[in-house]
Amino acid sequence: MADCSVRRIADIHPGDLIYGTAREGWYRRYVKSRVLAHWSVIKPAYRIALEDGTELIAGPDHRFLTERGWKFVTGTEQGQARRPHLTTGNKMMGVGAFAHAPVKNEDYRLGYLCGVIRGDGHLASHRFRRGNGAIGTLHQFRLALCDVEALLRVQDYLREWRIDTQHFVFQQAAAGRRLLHAIRTQRKPSVDEIHALIAWPMVASREWSAGFLAGIYDAEGSYSEGCLRISNTDHEIIAWIDRCLKSFDFRFVVEHVPRETSKPIDVVRLTGGLREHLRFFHSVDPAIVRKRDIAGQAVKSDARLGVVSIEPLGKAMRLYDITTETEDFIANGVVSHNCYARPSHAYLELSPGLDFETKLFAKTNAAELLRAELSKPGYAPSPIAIGANTDCYQPIERKFRITRQIVEILAECEHPFTLVTKSALVERDLDLLAPMAKKNLVKVFVSIASLDRTLARKLEPRAASPQRRMDVLRNLAQAGVPCGVMVAALIPGLNDKTLEEVLEAAAAAGAAEAAYVVMRLPNELKELFKEWLAAHYPERAGHVISIVRQMRGGRDNDPRFGSRMTGTGAFAELIEKRFDIACRRFGLNGHGAGRKPPSLDCSRFRPPCAAGQMSLF
């Protein structure tokens, strides 16, 4: 959590603030991240064991950050299941297993009171002369702190011994001074009882030591720039800090700092980096959240996080996951990716790799729903875009014929539409498309990213080849179907150099229009693409991502409407100019001898008949 406490993923809620990571310069750094969504799925479970004894339970499609980038739990080196995956010897990134929280029994509470009150409290009895000359005694306990979390904990603990205190503002905030809250009591029995509660123990239990370290840290500790320190001028307190830290096997140094105008001070500094600092926070649980802030620290550690084994548990389990602002989170001390899928599959809680390619959802009643929608009174026709989210001519279309049924209904009611596909299966429906084209009711765009066969096989391994797609354009044009080429996705630094080549070949094949879409990396796609790029073009990876960010305002993705398809900045303007010049040169988008193609005709639309209903005439 963002306060360095620990909670089960099953108990996380949207809106909670946790730690994720963000890349800044050469390093990933810990940053605070808000939980956006929380869900669970039932999947086959795997146990991943690490060198330091950490055990992780995750599904096969979960990803962890390693020294070689994000990796899935399972995968293969070749074939359809090929993807970056964990192997023994990989090292995960993070701090390693979290320490167990302390048992907050009576010993812990006594240790905490001892630490915080001895560290920053005022506890004394003063003799004074009254106005009538009599001698009186003033008994006083006061604890003033900037952070109320510690004060509230002290109040709660004192109440368990029937000691009530008053809360008040000790110092108002002013220039150079922070607001100070305080608690106090002046009752002699209470002051005497507090004296007894904070006495040094004959033998310090582990729980008392944890409480004492938490209390003295809240009172006199600091945490900044990756350094955890506890300071005090009392040699006895320093000796107890030394003793308690050693009981938890912490490594530390004590620095003696002489001062000219006040007593010399000893500074105890915990060594071992963030891993040991988190172990301190988790083992003793100080109350002040401000002093447990690790934001900005680099994700690096000498923790023994090598993968020892990856074993299937042989059963499906309910597995919990979250979506966060940074798209990752820290679980069991390692950096874990927060998503299961590409944007549309993420909604269905499936994986971004193999699931996206092998687990498809068919809306078999799509044609019925379309007919019902077009039949509604008052329906106003406008061109329907088919294939905008996913290809409408995927291989299973051969079996289900869902796109075919939709086109049949659109042909029946003469409703205009556009198609975008990279599949040759669109040729199957030429018997429907050609007659509609004569009525100016349809346009078909074929998506072609590059004519480079090698790049195409890597980028779209199970799609039709670029040359086959050119044949599709040629066949559409010969059948009289207005067609165009969609140069997508245009990846700067990788396939943008072939932009003109694609446009020239498409125009020669019969395309009349052209468009392009610069690669977008929303949500889960950014990490998928980076993994693909590192695997296939490692020498270009840094350059490509650099240009992408130049075109996206310094980010991996810019979701703003109007610029998300083309990008912004100098490189985006260069592509736009190249595209425009090429279209003029090859006669695309109305730049040829003929006039610009008219818009699709919406005036011919007539509502379809309800299924099974006969018409009178």
Helices and strands as residue ranges (DSSP letters): G 9-11, E 17-24, E 27-50, E 55-58, E 63-66, E 69-72, H 106-120, E 121-129, E 135-145, H 148-159, E 166-171, E 180-185, H 188-197, H 206-220, E 221-224, E 227-232, H 235-247, E 252-257, E 265-270, H 273-284, G 289-292, E 307-324, E 328-331, E 334-337, H 343-347, H 354-358, H 366-374, E 384-386, H 397-400, H 402-412, E 417-421, G 424-429, H 430-438, E 442-447, H 453-459, H 466-478, E 483-490, G 496-498, H 499-509, E 513-518, H 525-536, H 541-551, H 570-586
